[in-house]
């Protein structure tokens, strides 16, 4: 099964309202007078981690990518649970984990450790738990026709970072140590109609927002800020790992944080996405899928 088919099958199991139909970045669970926001992501050697990459950087990325999901909900992190597969570089992983948790002032609450067969690709998982700072908690599904589409910053930096890591030329930080935009997410949460982070590529994630919201999203490529040279603009639109926040606002409303208007939500059409008026679907190489 591919990723989309597997998630579609899971929807028949994940029937609790907190799961949001598995159409969102996080689970949202009202509990007493609070609303918890929970997410879980994994990194796998050879897929999310480049060969020979420092496990200190892997630990940083593991935490930051999960916290980015909380940022897209406007949540305040409460703590994390770590799943670690033992092997070479465990000390590096611990050092990176301590550094990133200190950076974001997030406590480690527990987790699990395992060991796999010698030579097996290692996998690392993390569950992040947050507290909603605004209710209703933003979802992917709130965009409405007429809303403006905004992006907090440039895409393509992680793509250049991976190339720098592979060649030894340039700065690989954007790929190795992404930034979770927690402050921006909290500022935006009371205002947005829909919000998510860009993890698998701007175009693919915009299509997912469109599907969840039952709209078509139109993007003007030239309005999207990019970190790459201009000839690589369309690569940058499809490359993931940038963790910018993608959100919609009602027409005429300006965001409370620096952001770039890149398009608009339209009434639902045959395809979820228009790029410079060209219809696109998830099967046309919009971004990264397992």
Residue frames as qw, qx, qy, qz and C-alpha x, y, z in Angstrom:
[[0.000, 0.889, 0.459, 0.000, 0.00, 0.00, 0.00],
 [0.351, 0.447, -0.069, 0.820, 1.19, 3.51, -0.67],
 [0.124, -0.081, -0.511, 0.846, 0.95, 6.20, 1.99],
 [0.402, -0.050, -0.085, -0.910, -2.34, 7.67, 0.78],
 [0.690, -0.148, -0.607, -0.365, -4.06, 4.27, 0.61],
 [0.488, -0.130, -0.739, 0.445, -2.81, 3.29, 4.07],
 [0.049, 0.064, 0.365, -0.928, -4.04, 6.53, 5.64],
 [0.543, -0.090, -0.321, -0.771, -7.39, 6.14, 3.88],
 [0.670, -0.184, -0.717, -0.060, -7.73, 2.68, 5.43],
 [0.311, -0.084, -0.626, 0.710, -6.79, 4.03, 8.85],
 [0.276, -0.172, 0.019, -0.946, -9.67, 6.51, 8.70],
 [0.697, -0.274, -0.517, -0.414, -12.06, 3.61, 9.20],
 [0.661, -0.249, -0.591, 0.389, -10.35, 2.90, 12.54],
 [0.263, -0.094, -0.295, 0.914, -9.64, 6.46, 13.74],
 [0.152, -0.627, -0.620, -0.447, -13.27, 7.39, 14.36],
 [0.365, -0.619, -0.436, 0.542, -12.77, 9.41, 17.56],
 [0.198, 0.952, 0.217, 0.087, -13.57, 13.13, 16.99],
 [0.389, -0.811, 0.274, 0.341, -10.11, 14.08, 18.30],
 [0.652, -0.050, 0.573, 0.493, -8.54, 12.35, 15.29],
 [0.251, 0.664, -0.085, -0.700, -10.15, 14.91, 12.95],
 [0.848, 0.475, 0.147, -0.183, -10.61, 12.21, 10.36],
 [0.729, -0.223, 0.370, 0.531, -6.81, 11.94, 9.97],
 [0.458, 0.721, 0.307, 0.419, -7.10, 14.97, 7.71],
 [0.149, -0.968, 0.099, -0.175, -5.04, 17.29, 9.90],
 [0.374, 0.610, -0.593, 0.369, -1.54, 17.71, 11.32],
 [0.002, -0.227, 0.769, -0.598, -2.53, 16.79, 14.89],
 [0.371, -0.514, -0.771, -0.056, -5.14, 15.22, 17.10],
 [0.131, -0.392, 0.172, -0.894, -7.15, 17.77, 19.10],
 [0.506, -0.336, -0.791, 0.076, -8.52, 16.46, 22.40],
 [0.342, -0.648, 0.079, -0.676, -10.65, 18.56, 24.78],
 [0.643, -0.164, -0.677, 0.319, -9.81, 17.55, 28.34],
 [0.327, -0.589, -0.468, 0.572, -11.40, 19.32, 31.26],
 [0.086, 0.916, 0.149, -0.362, -10.88, 23.05, 30.85],
 [0.154, -0.615, 0.552, 0.542, -7.99, 22.58, 28.40],
 [0.859, 0.479, 0.020, -0.177, -7.60, 21.32, 24.84],
 [0.593, -0.445, 0.571, 0.351, -4.63, 19.03, 24.19],
 [0.634, 0.690, -0.245, -0.249, -2.92, 18.95, 20.81],
 [0.709, -0.358, 0.592, 0.134, -0.97, 15.77, 20.03],
 [0.663, 0.658, -0.287, -0.212, 1.22, 14.74, 17.11],
 [0.756, -0.349, 0.517, 0.197, 3.68, 11.98, 16.23],
 [0.604, 0.730, -0.286, -0.144, 6.29, 11.93, 13.49],
 [0.883, -0.246, 0.312, 0.252, 9.16, 9.59, 12.60],
 [0.258, 0.806, -0.474, -0.242, 12.52, 9.86, 10.87],
 [0.964, 0.024, 0.251, 0.083, 14.14, 6.93, 9.05],
 [0.356, -0.568, 0.535, 0.514, 17.78, 6.61, 8.04],
 [0.315, 0.024, 0.766, 0.560, 18.20, 6.77, 4.29],
 [0.092, 0.683, 0.661, 0.299, 14.80, 8.43, 3.81],
 [0.167, -0.961, -0.187, -0.118, 14.63, 11.47, 6.10],
 [0.471, -0.781, 0.331, 0.242, 18.26, 11.36, 7.20],
 [0.585, 0.706, -0.394, -0.059, 21.17, 11.51, 4.76],
 [0.932, -0.026, -0.246, 0.266, 23.87, 8.81, 4.99],
 [0.598, 0.099, -0.294, 0.739, 26.47, 9.77, 7.57],
 [0.180, -0.719, -0.086, -0.665, 24.35, 12.58, 8.98],
 [0.099, 0.228, -0.687, 0.683, 25.12, 13.40, 12.61],
 [0.365, -0.498, -0.786, -0.044, 22.58, 11.96, 15.01],
 [0.152, -0.400, -0.366, 0.827, 22.78, 15.21, 16.96],
 [0.228, 0.140, -0.299, -0.916, 21.19, 16.87, 13.94],
 [0.364, -0.245, -0.830, -0.345, 18.75, 13.97, 13.61],
 [0.261, -0.476, -0.714, 0.442, 17.53, 14.51, 17.16],
 [0.024, 0.341, 0.080, -0.936, 17.16, 18.24, 16.51],
 [0.305, 0.016, -0.561, -0.769, 15.15, 17.62, 13.36],
 [0.320, -0.328, -0.888, -0.033, 12.98, 15.01, 15.08],
 [0.143, -0.526, -0.559, 0.625, 11.92, 17.47, 17.77],
 [0.067, 0.341, -0.108, -0.931, 11.61, 20.53, 15.51],
 [0.251, -0.091, -0.718, -0.643, 9.42, 18.78, 12.92],
 [0.292, -0.489, -0.818, 0.083, 6.98, 17.61, 15.58],
 [0.133, -0.536, -0.351, 0.756, 6.90, 21.02, 17.22],
 [0.080, 0.105, -0.416, -0.900, 6.17, 22.48, 13.79],
 [0.274, -0.405, -0.808, -0.330, 2.93, 20.49, 13.75],
 [0.275, -0.619, -0.576, 0.458, 2.03, 22.07, 17.10],
 [0.113, -0.316, 0.081, 0.939, 2.90, 25.48, 15.64],
 [0.156, -0.169, -0.646, -0.728, 0.33, 24.92, 12.89],
 [0.383, -0.595, -0.701, -0.094, -2.30, 24.54, 15.62],
 [0.120, -0.740, 0.123, -0.650, -1.14, 27.57, 17.59],
 [0.843, -0.462, -0.274, -0.015, -0.27, 25.23, 20.48],
 [0.164, -0.797, 0.514, -0.271, 2.12, 25.70, 23.38],
 [0.680, 0.183, -0.706, 0.073, 4.34, 22.60, 23.82],
 [0.720, -0.600, 0.152, -0.312, 3.93, 20.72, 27.11],
 [0.498, -0.510, 0.697, 0.075, 6.45, 17.91, 26.55],
 [0.636, 0.448, -0.529, -0.339, 7.65, 15.10, 24.30],
 [0.854, -0.211, 0.471, -0.064, 7.99, 11.30, 24.31],
 [0.259, 0.680, -0.612, -0.309, 10.91, 9.83, 22.33],
 [0.970, 0.052, 0.235, -0.044, 11.23, 6.47, 20.58],
 [0.072, 0.801, -0.572, -0.164, 14.90, 5.63, 19.98],
 [0.982, 0.171, -0.074, 0.033, 16.50, 2.70, 18.13],
 [0.546, -0.717, 0.361, 0.239, 19.88, 2.01, 19.72],
 [0.850, 0.390, 0.122, 0.334, 23.08, 1.88, 17.64],
 [0.572, 0.047, -0.004, 0.819, 26.11, 3.91, 16.63],
 [0.076, 0.386, 0.103, 0.914, 25.99, 7.57, 17.61],
 [0.421, -0.665, -0.617, -0.023, 23.66, 7.26, 20.60],
 [0.426, -0.479, -0.243, 0.728, 25.75, 9.81, 22.50],
 [0.092, 0.047, 0.316, 0.943, 25.41, 12.28, 19.62],
 [0.287, -0.532, -0.651, -0.460, 21.65, 11.75, 19.61],
 [0.470, -0.644, -0.510, 0.322, 21.44, 12.46, 23.33],
 [0.326, -0.312, -0.022, 0.892, 23.49, 15.64, 22.95],
 [0.058, -0.204, -0.471, -0.857, 21.32, 16.89, 20.10],
 [0.378, -0.595, -0.681, -0.198, 18.15, 16.00, 21.97],
 [0.427, -0.579, -0.387, 0.577, 19.25, 17.91, 25.06],
 [0.213, -0.157, 0.162, 0.951, 20.20, 20.93, 22.93],
 [0.166, -0.329, -0.557, -0.744, 16.94, 21.17, 20.97],
 [0.430, -0.637, -0.639, -0.002, 14.74, 20.63, 24.03],
 [0.384, -0.496, -0.239, 0.741, 16.64, 23.37, 25.84],
 [0.118, 0.053, 0.348, 0.929, 16.31, 25.65, 22.80],
 [0.347, -0.419, -0.522, -0.657, 12.52, 25.33, 22.77],
 [0.246, -0.256, 0.580, -0.733, 12.22, 24.98, 26.58],
 [0.825, -0.067, -0.268, -0.493, 10.30, 21.71, 26.22],
 [0.479, -0.465, 0.707, -0.235, 10.65, 18.85, 28.75],
 [0.462, 0.163, -0.846, -0.213, 11.30, 15.20, 27.93],
 [0.680, -0.292, 0.249, -0.625, 8.52, 13.18, 29.59],
 [0.730, -0.147, 0.661, -0.088, 9.44, 9.61, 28.58],
 [0.571, 0.542, -0.443, -0.429, 9.43, 7.24, 25.63],
 [0.962, -0.051, 0.266, -0.035, 10.92, 3.88, 24.62],
 [0.060, 0.688, -0.672, -0.269, 14.21, 2.38, 23.40],
 [0.956, 0.147, 0.236, -0.094, 14.71, -0.69, 21.21],
 [0.182, -0.564, 0.683, 0.427, 17.52, -2.38, 19.27],
 [0.829, 0.437, 0.004, -0.349, 17.11, -3.84, 15.78],
 [0.936, 0.088, 0.198, 0.277, 19.11, -6.35, 13.70],
 [0.433, -0.512, 0.317, 0.671, 22.67, -5.35, 12.83],
 [0.225, -0.017, 0.584, 0.780, 22.76, -3.22, 9.69],
 [0.089, 0.688, 0.710, 0.118, 19.05, -2.42, 9.71],
 [0.066, 0.514, 0.108, 0.848, 18.01, 1.14, 8.92],
 [0.197, -0.294, -0.668, 0.655, 17.19, 2.91, 12.14],
 [0.165, -0.663, -0.466, -0.563, 13.96, 4.72, 12.87],
 [0.190, -0.124, -0.506, 0.832, 13.32, 7.42, 15.46],
 [0.191, -0.652, -0.608, -0.411, 9.90, 8.59, 16.62],
 [0.125, -0.052, -0.433, 0.891, 8.62, 11.40, 18.76],
 [0.168, -0.717, -0.652, -0.179, 5.24, 12.32, 20.20],
 [0.132, 0.151, -0.197, 0.960, 4.76, 16.00, 20.99],
 [0.208, -0.666, -0.709, 0.103, 2.05, 17.13, 23.38],
 [0.132, 0.202, -0.012, 0.970, 0.78, 20.68, 23.40],
 [0.035, 0.587, 0.637, -0.499, -1.88, 22.89, 24.91],
 [0.247, 0.659, 0.485, 0.519, -4.13, 24.90, 22.61],
 [0.209, -0.248, -0.228, 0.918, -3.76, 28.64, 23.09],
 [0.385, 0.191, -0.085, -0.899, -6.86, 29.42, 21.01],
 [0.267, 0.280, 0.922, -0.024, -10.12, 27.56, 20.56],
 [0.972, 0.160, 0.166, -0.051, -11.32, 26.54, 18.05],
 [0.538, -0.463, 0.536, 0.457, -7.93, 25.07, 17.19],
 [0.404, 0.609, -0.373, -0.571, -6.98, 25.84, 13.55],
 [0.784, 0.098, 0.612, 0.036, -7.48, 23.01, 11.09],
 [0.234, -0.110, 0.656, 0.709, -6.63, 22.35, 7.47],
 [0.120, 0.459, 0.846, 0.243, -10.33, 22.23, 6.73],
 [0.012, -0.711, -0.460, 0.531, -11.44, 25.81, 7.38],
 [0.126, -0.219, 0.369, 0.894, -10.54, 27.59, 4.14],
 [0.410, 0.644, 0.581, -0.280, -13.49, 29.17, 2.34],
 [0.489, 0.535, 0.409, 0.554, -13.91, 30.56, -1.19],
 [0.025, 0.933, 0.090, 0.348, -12.62, 34.13, -1.25],
 [0.663, -0.697, 0.132, 0.239, -10.02, 33.59, 1.49],
 [0.349, 0.825, -0.443, 0.041, -6.48, 34.75, 0.72],
 [0.965, -0.094, -0.115, 0.217, -3.65, 32.20, 0.90],
 [0.063, -0.915, 0.364, -0.162, -0.49, 33.22, 2.79],
 [0.904, 0.049, -0.279, 0.319, 2.95, 31.74, 3.48],
 [0.491, -0.846, 0.002, 0.205, 5.25, 32.83, 6.31],
 [0.228, -0.753, 0.490, 0.374, 8.55, 32.56, 4.43],
 [0.450, 0.561, -0.568, -0.400, 10.56, 31.10, 1.56],
 [0.948, -0.022, 0.307, -0.085, 10.57, 27.51, 0.38],
 [0.778, 0.569, -0.210, 0.164, 13.51, 25.67, -1.14],
 [0.126, -0.803, 0.527, -0.249, 16.05, 26.33, 1.63],
 [0.775, -0.299, 0.544, -0.116, 16.01, 22.71, 2.80],
 [0.877, 0.456, 0.124, 0.085, 16.57, 21.51, -0.77],
 [0.376, 0.801, -0.356, 0.301, 19.71, 23.65, -1.01],
 [0.464, -0.653, 0.531, -0.278, 20.72, 22.50, 2.47],
 [0.926, -0.031, 0.377, -0.016, 20.62, 18.82, 1.47],
 [0.738, 0.627, -0.060, 0.241, 22.66, 19.59, -1.63],
 [0.017, 0.830, -0.450, 0.329, 25.21, 21.42, 0.54],
 [0.726, -0.436, 0.499, -0.182, 25.37, 18.42, 2.88],
 [0.937, 0.223, 0.257, 0.081, 25.98, 16.02, 0.00],
 [0.637, 0.674, -0.077, 0.365, 28.59, 18.15, -1.75],
 [0.655, -0.370, -0.208, 0.625, 30.29, 19.70, 1.27],
 [0.220, 0.160, 0.139, 0.952, 29.77, 23.16, -0.25],
 [0.313, -0.495, -0.271, -0.764, 27.42, 25.68, 1.29],
 [0.270, -0.222, 0.585, -0.731, 25.26, 25.85, 4.40],
 [0.386, -0.170, -0.877, -0.232, 23.23, 22.74, 5.27],
 [0.081, 0.033, 0.647, -0.758, 21.55, 24.18, 8.38],
 [0.566, 0.069, -0.037, -0.821, 18.10, 24.61, 6.84],
 [0.757, 0.051, -0.587, -0.281, 17.96, 20.88, 6.11],
 [0.492, 0.068, -0.773, 0.394, 19.69, 19.64, 9.25],
 [0.174, -0.320, -0.632, 0.685, 18.06, 21.89, 11.84],
 [0.087, -0.565, -0.511, -0.642, 14.68, 23.24, 10.71],
 [0.040, -0.054, 0.414, -0.908, 12.84, 25.84, 12.79],
 [0.123, -0.568, -0.813, -0.018, 9.41, 25.35, 14.35],
 [0.001, 0.369, 0.087, 0.925, 7.51, 28.64, 14.06],
 [0.291, -0.464, -0.788, 0.279, 5.75, 28.36, 17.41],
 [0.050, -0.437, -0.269, 0.857, 5.44, 32.09, 18.09],
 [0.232, 0.113, -0.448, -0.856, 4.04, 32.78, 14.63],
 [0.324, -0.275, -0.869, -0.252, 1.57, 29.92, 14.97],
 [0.200, -0.509, -0.672, 0.498, 0.25, 31.24, 18.28],
 [0.054, 0.378, 0.011, -0.924, -0.10, 34.75, 16.86],
 [0.277, 0.058, -0.617, -0.734, -1.95, 33.48, 13.79],
 [0.074, -0.230, -0.967, 0.077, -4.28, 30.98, 15.49],
 [0.177, 0.530, 0.565, -0.607, -7.02, 33.47, 16.46],
 [0.274, 0.591, -0.144, -0.745, -7.21, 34.88, 12.93],
 [0.093, 0.247, -0.827, -0.497, -6.76, 32.09, 10.36],
 [0.812, 0.091, 0.012, -0.576, -9.52, 30.11, 8.73],
 [0.995, 0.058, -0.036, 0.075, -7.11, 27.23, 7.98],
 [0.020, -0.840, 0.540, -0.042, -3.43, 26.53, 8.74],
 [0.985, -0.072, 0.078, 0.136, -0.80, 23.81, 8.32],
 [0.306, -0.723, 0.476, 0.396, 2.97, 23.57, 8.06],
 [0.708, 0.609, -0.293, -0.204, 4.76, 22.89, 4.78],
 [0.604, -0.483, 0.633, 0.040, 6.55, 19.59, 5.29],
 [0.702, 0.133, 0.667, 0.212, 6.04, 17.63, 2.05],
 [0.282, 0.166, 0.498, 0.803, 6.15, 20.45, -0.49],
 [0.200, 0.253, 0.182, -0.929, 4.13, 23.64, -0.87],
 [0.480, 0.077, -0.490, -0.724, 2.04, 22.39, -3.78],
 [0.467, -0.164, -0.868, -0.042, 1.22, 19.02, -2.24],
 [0.160, -0.307, -0.681, 0.646, 0.37, 20.52, 1.13],
 [0.289, 0.199, -0.014, -0.936, -1.78, 23.22, -0.49],
 [0.516, -0.041, -0.683, -0.515, -3.65, 20.47, -2.34],
 [0.366, -0.246, -0.853, 0.279, -4.21, 18.69, 0.98],
 [0.060, 0.283, 0.398, -0.871, -5.59, 21.88, 2.50],
 [0.413, 0.117, -0.345, -0.835, -7.87, 22.29, -0.50],
 [0.485, -0.138, -0.837, -0.212, -9.16, 18.71, -0.23],
 [0.251, -0.293, -0.757, 0.528, -9.81, 19.06, 3.50],
 [0.106, 0.363, 0.251, -0.891, -11.59, 22.40, 3.00],
 [0.444, 0.551, 0.703, 0.077, -13.58, 21.35, -0.09],
 [0.218, 0.895, -0.037, -0.388, -12.20, 24.25, -2.13],
 [0.797, 0.400, 0.070, 0.447, -9.75, 24.73, -4.98],
 [0.396, -0.773, 0.083, 0.488, -6.61, 26.68, -4.13],
 [0.614, 0.731, 0.068, 0.291, -5.06, 28.93, -6.79],
 [0.588, -0.600, 0.144, 0.523, -1.36, 29.80, -6.40],
 [0.462, 0.877, -0.121, 0.053, 0.59, 32.36, -8.41],
 [0.898, -0.019, -0.117, 0.425, 4.10, 30.92, -8.67],
 [0.402, 0.536, -0.126, 0.731, 5.83, 34.30, -8.96],
 [0.383, -0.733, 0.075, -0.558, 4.33, 35.43, -5.64],
 [0.914, -0.377, -0.131, 0.078, 5.82, 32.53, -3.68],
 [0.111, -0.869, 0.480, -0.044, 9.04, 33.52, -1.86],
 [0.973, 0.125, -0.146, 0.125, 11.87, 31.12, -2.65],
 [0.515, -0.747, 0.356, 0.225, 15.34, 30.52, -1.26],
 [0.750, 0.060, 0.514, 0.411, 16.64, 29.08, -4.52],
 [0.088, -0.262, 0.419, 0.865, 17.88, 30.73, -7.73],
 [0.544, 0.350, 0.074, -0.759, 14.96, 31.75, -9.97],
 [0.519, 0.273, -0.683, -0.435, 15.43, 28.94, -12.53],
 [0.279, -0.033, -0.944, 0.175, 14.73, 26.43, -9.74],
 [0.409, -0.143, 0.223, -0.873, 11.47, 28.05, -8.60],
 [0.810, -0.062, -0.281, -0.511, 9.27, 25.12, -9.57],
 [0.631, 0.067, -0.721, 0.279, 11.59, 22.67, -7.78],
 [0.035, 0.145, -0.555, 0.818, 11.31, 24.78, -4.64],
 [0.594, -0.134, -0.003, -0.793, 7.51, 24.69, -4.82],
 [0.883, -0.025, -0.391, -0.259, 7.60, 20.88, -4.74],
 [0.528, 0.227, -0.685, 0.448, 10.39, 20.29, -2.24],
 [0.625, -0.680, -0.348, -0.161, 9.53, 19.71, 1.42],
 [0.720, -0.253, -0.340, 0.549, 11.22, 20.11, 4.80],
 [0.202, 0.467, -0.036, 0.860, 10.87, 23.90, 4.93],
 [0.345, -0.487, -0.703, 0.386, 8.26, 24.02, 7.75],
 [0.095, -0.097, -0.022, -0.990, 6.87, 27.41, 6.84],
 [0.276, 0.403, 0.734, -0.472, 3.25, 28.00, 7.86],
 [0.075, -0.204, -0.637, -0.739, 0.64, 27.98, 5.10],
 [0.061, 0.449, 0.704, -0.547, -2.63, 29.64, 6.08],
 [0.035, 0.547, 0.559, 0.623, -5.77, 31.34, 4.85],
 [0.036, -0.319, -0.412, 0.853, -7.36, 34.57, 6.05],
 [0.318, 0.744, 0.567, -0.152, -10.71, 36.16, 5.24],
 [0.469, 0.569, 0.266, 0.621, -10.52, 38.61, 2.31],
 [0.010, -0.856, -0.015, -0.517, -9.05, 41.97, 3.23],
 [0.692, -0.716, 0.087, -0.013, -7.51, 40.81, 6.52],
 [0.392, 0.707, -0.538, 0.237, -3.76, 41.25, 7.05],
 [0.842, -0.190, -0.462, 0.203, -1.76, 38.68, 9.07],
 [0.443, -0.892, 0.081, -0.051, -0.30, 39.66, 12.47],
 [0.668, -0.445, 0.438, 0.406, 3.13, 38.26, 11.47],
 [0.156, 0.592, -0.520, -0.596, 5.33, 38.82, 8.38],
 [0.628, 0.207, 0.750, 0.031, 3.94, 36.73, 5.52],
 [0.048, 0.258, -0.564, -0.783, 3.51, 36.65, 1.76],
 [0.693, 0.374, 0.344, -0.511, 0.19, 36.45, -0.07],
 [0.171, -0.297, 0.830, 0.439, 0.60, 33.70, -2.67],
 [0.178, -0.185, -0.828, -0.498, -2.92, 32.90, -3.83],
 [0.501, -0.093, 0.196, -0.838, -6.54, 32.40, -2.91],
 [0.292, 0.165, 0.931, -0.145, -9.20, 29.82, -2.17],
 [0.380, 0.093, -0.411, -0.824, -11.83, 29.39, -4.88],
 [0.834, 0.011, 0.208, -0.510, -15.05, 27.37, -5.11],
 [0.614, -0.226, 0.747, 0.117, -14.28, 23.67, -5.45],
 [0.574, 0.559, -0.370, -0.470, -13.46, 22.64, -9.01],
 [0.950, 0.168, -0.244, -0.100, -12.40, 19.39, -10.65],
 [0.721, 0.183, -0.434, 0.508, -8.84, 19.59, -9.26],
 [0.526, -0.720, -0.333, 0.306, -7.72, 20.79, -5.82],
 [0.419, -0.598, 0.151, 0.666, -4.99, 23.09, -7.12],
 [0.548, 0.798, 0.155, 0.198, -4.35, 25.68, -9.80],
 [0.551, -0.481, 0.178, 0.658, -0.78, 26.85, -10.38],
 [0.009, 0.374, -0.343, -0.861, -0.79, 29.90, -12.63],
 [0.669, 0.264, 0.008, -0.695, -4.28, 28.75, -13.74],
 [0.514, 0.264, -0.787, -0.216, -2.99, 25.26, -14.68],
 [0.842, -0.359, 0.044, -0.401, -5.02, 22.49, -12.95],
 [0.292, 0.429, -0.828, 0.212, -2.91, 20.07, -10.88],
 [0.865, -0.375, -0.148, -0.298, -3.69, 16.97, -8.84],
 [0.587, -0.646, 0.485, -0.049, -1.72, 15.00, -6.26],
 [0.904, 0.091, 0.377, 0.182, -0.67, 12.51, -8.94],
 [0.576, 0.770, 0.013, 0.274, 1.36, 15.08, -10.92],
 [0.701, 0.104, -0.269, 0.652, 4.48, 15.21, -8.74],
 [0.177, -0.887, -0.116, -0.411, 3.38, 17.95, -6.38],
 [0.277, -0.746, 0.490, -0.357, 5.67, 16.92, -3.51],
 [0.161, 0.338, -0.914, 0.155, 7.08, 14.09, -1.43],
 [0.841, -0.197, 0.069, -0.498, 4.98, 11.00, -0.75],
 [0.389, -0.385, 0.836, -0.036, 6.14, 7.64, 0.66]]
